[in-house]
Amino acid sequence: MENQRVLIGSIIFVFGSFIMMIVMLIYMTYKGKADLAELSAGQTANVRVLQSMPTQDFSMYKTFVGDDGREMVEIPEGPFTMGIGDGDPDEGPSHPVYLQTFYIDLKEVTQADYDRYIKMTKRDKPKVPVFEDDVAKLVGLDYPVVAVTWNDAFGYCRWAGKRLPTEAEWEKAARGEGKRRYPWGEKFEYQFANVDGEEDGFQYLAPVGSFEVGRSPFGLYDATGNVAEWVMDSYAPDYYQQAPYRDPPGPKDQDENKVIRGGSWRESRIGARVTKRFAAKMWRNDASVGFRCAKEPPTETPQSS
């Protein structure tokens, strides 16, 4: 009889322990999901707060709508500091450059913009030759156009009554007149630009203009990240050592190698600084390179008296 009571007690104990274990597993699963949801909500809220932070008032700078219907901003005449002393060898020396007034697109050229261009000119649509994931993830009317060669970018800007910016113009518009390392300042912030990784909220491309807090001193969007951008200049690693002070046009004898600036969604934060220079064959086309256009100030028609 005693042995029977012990056996029954043991069965009850084991059964009770089993029930408690099931209850604990259910509780821990529920708590883990709740914690994950809370963490995700916190991260989303953090990005939302960053994007809604007060930003510089850019209304002091003149704007202009180009022939392609895209908004441009005036970059006033004057000097700025180009290059950096603690970057790669081709980023130095840091030196003053004086530029005439010019206009530049506030945002990168989008796929919608480029689609309109190819329909009107009967050109072929650019195609990404290699991509490690589903290429459809790169498609969106408000995404920057990618897979364009230097000639493609040059052709679009000319069709729009514009041109590609020079390397010096691009850097001044992205950096301002000081010596900042990124468009917004000295310290890198993942939520300020679309670069490598998903901390910024995007795995690949982002709609142009997604990072309000990452704008440059003149108001440019995506001067760091999203897509790297073609500029007019050919590439020479030692050009800064011989470049003229006023309106440097870039080297004349390196036509095959062009410069791209600004990094992309594939770029590390180290390579996303605004002084970073990339050399590329002019026929390069891939998932990380796009462009924006520049223009001389519009000629004002004198009013008749």
C-alpha positions as CSV (number, residue, x, y, z in Angstrom):
1,M,0.0,0.0,0.0
2,E,2.8,2.3,0.9
3,N,4.6,1.6,-2.4
4,Q,1.4,2.4,-4.3
5,R,1.0,5.8,-2.6
6,V,4.6,6.6,-3.4
7,L,4.1,5.6,-7.1
8,I,0.9,7.7,-7.3
9,G,2.7,10.7,-5.8
10,S,5.6,10.3,-8.2
11,I,3.2,10.2,-11.2
12,I,1.4,13.3,-9.9
13,F,4.7,15.1,-9.4
14,V,6.0,14.2,-12.9
15,F,2.6,15.2,-14.5
16,G,2.6,18.5,-12.6
17,S,6.2,19.3,-13.6
18,F,5.3,18.6,-17.2
19,I,2.3,20.9,-17.0
20,M,4.5,23.7,-15.4
21,M,7.1,23.3,-18.1
22,I,4.4,23.7,-20.9
23,V,3.1,26.8,-19.1
24,M,6.6,28.3,-18.8
25,L,7.3,27.6,-22.5
26,I,4.1,29.3,-23.5
27,Y,4.9,32.3,-21.3
28,M,8.5,32.6,-22.5
29,T,7.3,32.5,-26.2
30,Y,4.8,35.2,-25.6
31,K,7.3,37.3,-23.7
32,G,9.9,37.0,-26.4
33,K,7.4,38.1,-29.1
34,A,6.3,41.0,-26.9
35,D,10.0,42.1,-26.3
36,L,10.8,41.8,-30.0
37,A,7.7,43.9,-30.9
38,E,8.7,46.5,-28.3
39,L,12.3,46.6,-29.6
40,S,11.1,47.0,-33.2
41,A,8.7,49.7,-32.2
42,G,11.4,51.5,-30.3
43,Q,13.8,51.3,-33.4
44,T,11.0,52.6,-35.7
45,A,10.2,55.3,-33.3
46,N,13.8,56.3,-33.1
47,V,14.1,56.6,-36.9
48,R,10.8,58.5,-37.0
49,V,12.2,60.9,-34.4
50,L,15.4,61.4,-36.3
51,Q,13.5,62.1,-39.5
52,S,11.3,64.6,-37.8
53,M,14.2,66.5,-36.1
54,P,14.3,70.2,-36.9
55,T,16.6,70.8,-39.9
56,Q,18.3,73.8,-41.4
57,D,16.1,76.3,-43.2
58,F,17.1,76.1,-46.8
59,S,14.7,78.9,-48.0
60,M,17.6,81.3,-48.3
61,Y,18.9,79.5,-51.4
62,K,17.2,80.2,-54.7
63,T,15.6,77.2,-56.5
64,F,14.9,76.7,-60.2
65,V,12.8,74.1,-62.1
66,G,14.8,72.6,-65.0
67,D,13.4,71.6,-68.4
68,D,12.9,68.1,-67.1
69,G,10.6,69.4,-64.4
70,R,13.1,68.7,-61.6
71,E,13.9,71.1,-58.8
72,M,17.4,72.5,-58.6
73,V,19.1,74.7,-56.0
74,E,21.5,77.6,-56.5
75,I,25.1,77.1,-55.2
76,P,26.4,80.7,-54.7
77,E,29.7,81.8,-56.2
78,G,32.6,81.7,-53.8
79,P,35.3,79.5,-52.2
80,F,35.1,76.2,-50.4
81,T,37.6,73.6,-49.1
82,M,38.0,70.6,-51.3
83,G,39.6,67.3,-50.3
84,I,40.7,66.1,-46.9
85,G,44.1,65.4,-45.3
86,D,43.4,62.1,-43.5
87,G,41.6,60.2,-46.3
88,D,43.0,58.2,-49.2
89,P,46.0,59.6,-51.1
90,D,43.8,60.8,-54.0
91,E,41.6,62.9,-51.6
92,G,44.4,65.3,-50.7
93,P,45.8,67.7,-50.2
94,S,43.0,69.7,-48.8
95,H,42.9,72.9,-50.8
96,P,40.7,76.0,-51.5
97,V,38.7,76.1,-54.7
98,Y,36.7,79.0,-56.0
99,L,33.5,78.2,-58.1
100,Q,31.2,80.4,-60.1
101,T,27.5,80.2,-59.3
102,F,25.8,77.1,-60.6
103,Y,22.6,75.1,-60.1
104,I,22.3,71.4,-59.2
105,D,19.5,68.9,-58.8
106,L,18.2,68.7,-55.2
107,K,17.6,64.9,-55.7
108,E,19.0,62.1,-57.7
109,V,17.4,61.4,-61.1
110,T,14.6,58.9,-60.5
111,Q,13.5,55.9,-62.5
112,A,10.3,57.8,-63.4
113,D,12.5,60.7,-64.7
114,Y,14.6,58.4,-66.8
115,D,11.6,56.4,-68.1
116,R,10.2,59.7,-69.5
117,Y,13.5,60.4,-71.2
118,I,13.9,57.0,-72.9
119,K,10.3,57.1,-74.1
120,M,10.9,60.5,-75.7
121,T,14.3,59.6,-77.2
122,K,13.6,55.9,-78.0
123,R,16.6,54.8,-76.1
124,D,17.0,51.4,-74.4
125,K,16.1,51.0,-70.8
126,P,19.1,50.3,-68.6
127,K,19.4,46.8,-67.2
128,V,21.4,45.7,-64.1
129,P,23.9,43.1,-65.4
130,V,24.6,41.4,-62.0
131,F,22.6,41.5,-58.8
132,E,22.8,39.0,-55.9
133,D,19.0,39.1,-55.2
134,D,15.7,39.6,-57.0
135,V,16.3,42.6,-59.4
136,A,12.7,43.5,-59.0
137,K,13.6,44.8,-55.5
138,L,15.5,47.6,-57.3
139,V,12.5,48.8,-59.3
140,G,10.4,51.7,-58.2
141,L,9.4,55.0,-59.9
142,D,10.7,57.1,-57.0
143,Y,13.9,55.1,-56.6
144,P,17.1,56.5,-58.2
145,V,17.8,55.2,-61.7
146,V,20.7,52.7,-61.7
147,A,22.7,50.7,-64.3
148,V,23.4,53.9,-66.3
149,T,26.8,54.4,-67.9
150,W,28.6,57.8,-67.9
151,N,27.3,58.3,-71.4
152,D,23.8,57.6,-70.4
153,A,24.0,60.2,-67.6
154,F,25.7,62.7,-69.9
155,G,22.9,62.1,-72.5
156,Y,20.1,62.6,-70.0
157,C,21.5,65.9,-68.7
158,R,22.1,67.3,-72.2
159,W,18.5,66.3,-73.2
160,A,17.2,68.2,-70.1
161,G,19.2,71.3,-71.0
162,K,21.7,70.6,-68.3
163,R,25.1,68.9,-67.8
164,L,26.8,66.7,-65.3
165,P,28.4,68.6,-62.4
166,T,32.1,68.8,-62.2
167,E,33.8,67.0,-59.4
168,A,34.4,70.3,-57.6
169,E,30.8,71.4,-58.0
170,W,29.5,68.1,-56.7
171,E,31.7,68.3,-53.6
172,K,30.8,71.9,-52.7
173,A,27.1,71.2,-53.1
174,A,27.4,68.1,-50.9
175,R,29.8,69.5,-48.3
176,G,29.2,73.2,-48.1
177,E,31.9,75.8,-47.6
178,G,33.5,74.2,-44.5
179,K,35.4,71.0,-43.9
180,R,32.6,68.6,-42.8
181,R,33.2,64.9,-43.5
182,Y,29.5,64.1,-44.2
183,P,26.8,66.3,-45.6
184,W,25.3,66.9,-42.1
185,G,28.5,67.2,-40.1
186,E,31.5,65.3,-38.7
187,K,29.9,62.3,-37.1
188,F,28.3,59.5,-39.1
189,E,24.7,58.5,-38.4
190,Y,23.2,55.4,-40.0
191,Q,19.7,57.0,-39.9
192,F,21.0,60.0,-42.0
193,A,21.8,58.1,-45.2
194,N,21.2,54.9,-47.0
195,V,24.4,52.9,-46.9
196,D,25.4,49.3,-46.4
197,G,23.3,47.4,-43.8
198,E,19.7,47.8,-42.8
199,E,20.2,50.2,-39.8
200,D,18.9,53.0,-42.0
201,G,15.7,51.1,-42.7
202,F,16.5,50.1,-46.3
203,Q,18.3,47.0,-47.6
204,Y,18.9,48.3,-51.1
205,L,17.6,51.5,-52.8
206,A,15.5,54.1,-51.0
207,P,13.1,56.5,-52.5
208,V,15.0,59.7,-53.3
209,G,14.7,62.3,-50.6
210,S,14.0,59.8,-47.8
211,F,16.5,61.3,-45.4
212,E,15.5,64.8,-44.4
213,V,18.0,65.0,-41.6
214,G,20.8,64.0,-43.9
215,R,20.6,67.0,-46.3
216,S,23.7,68.9,-47.2
217,P,24.2,72.6,-46.1
218,F,22.7,73.7,-49.5
219,G,19.8,71.2,-49.1
220,L,20.9,68.3,-51.4
221,Y,19.3,65.0,-50.6
222,D,21.3,61.7,-50.6
223,A,24.7,63.3,-51.3
224,T,25.9,60.4,-49.2
225,G,24.5,57.0,-49.9
226,N,21.6,55.6,-52.0
227,V,23.5,55.6,-55.3
228,A,27.0,56.8,-56.1
229,E,26.8,59.6,-58.8
230,W,28.6,60.2,-62.0
231,V,30.3,63.6,-62.4
232,M,31.8,65.2,-65.5
233,D,35.4,64.8,-64.7
234,S,37.9,62.2,-65.8
235,Y,39.9,60.6,-63.0
236,A,43.6,61.2,-62.1
237,P,44.8,60.3,-58.6
238,D,47.1,63.3,-58.4
239,Y,44.8,65.9,-59.9
240,Y,44.5,67.9,-56.6
241,Q,48.2,68.6,-56.7
242,Q,47.9,70.5,-60.0
243,A,44.2,71.6,-60.2
244,P,43.6,75.3,-60.8
245,Y,42.1,77.4,-58.0
246,R,39.1,78.6,-60.1
247,D,36.6,76.2,-61.5
248,P,38.8,73.1,-61.9
249,P,37.6,71.2,-65.0
250,G,39.3,67.9,-64.2
251,P,42.2,66.3,-66.1
252,K,42.1,66.3,-69.9
253,D,43.9,63.1,-70.8
254,Q,42.1,60.4,-68.8
255,D,38.8,60.2,-70.7
256,E,38.2,56.4,-70.2
257,N,38.2,56.7,-66.4
258,K,35.5,58.9,-64.9
259,V,34.8,59.8,-61.3
260,I,31.8,58.8,-59.2
261,R,31.1,60.4,-55.9
262,G,28.9,60.0,-52.8
263,G,29.0,56.3,-52.1
264,S,25.9,54.1,-52.4
265,W,23.6,51.6,-50.5
266,R,26.6,49.2,-50.8
267,E,29.1,51.6,-49.2
268,S,30.5,51.4,-45.7
269,R,30.3,54.4,-43.5
270,I,34.1,54.9,-43.9
271,G,33.7,55.2,-47.7
272,A,30.6,57.4,-47.5
273,R,32.5,60.6,-46.6
274,V,31.9,63.4,-49.1
275,T,35.6,63.7,-50.1
276,K,35.9,60.0,-51.2
277,R,36.7,59.6,-54.9
278,F,35.9,56.5,-56.9
279,A,37.4,55.8,-60.4
280,A,35.2,53.9,-62.8
281,K,35.3,53.0,-66.5
282,M,32.8,55.2,-68.3
283,W,30.9,52.2,-69.5
284,R,30.4,50.8,-66.0
285,N,26.7,50.1,-65.2
286,D,25.6,48.4,-62.0
287,A,23.0,48.5,-59.2
288,S,24.8,51.2,-57.2
289,V,25.5,54.0,-59.7
290,G,23.2,56.8,-60.7
291,F,23.5,60.6,-61.2
292,R,22.1,64.1,-60.8
293,C,22.5,67.1,-63.2
294,A,23.9,70.7,-62.9
295,K,23.3,73.9,-64.9
296,E,24.6,77.4,-65.3
297,P,22.3,80.0,-63.8
298,P,19.3,80.7,-66.0
299,T,19.6,83.9,-68.1
300,E,17.2,86.5,-66.9
301,T,15.3,88.3,-69.7
302,P,15.4,92.0,-69.2
303,Q,12.0,93.6,-68.7
304,S,11.1,96.2,-71.3
305,S,10.2,99.6,-70.0
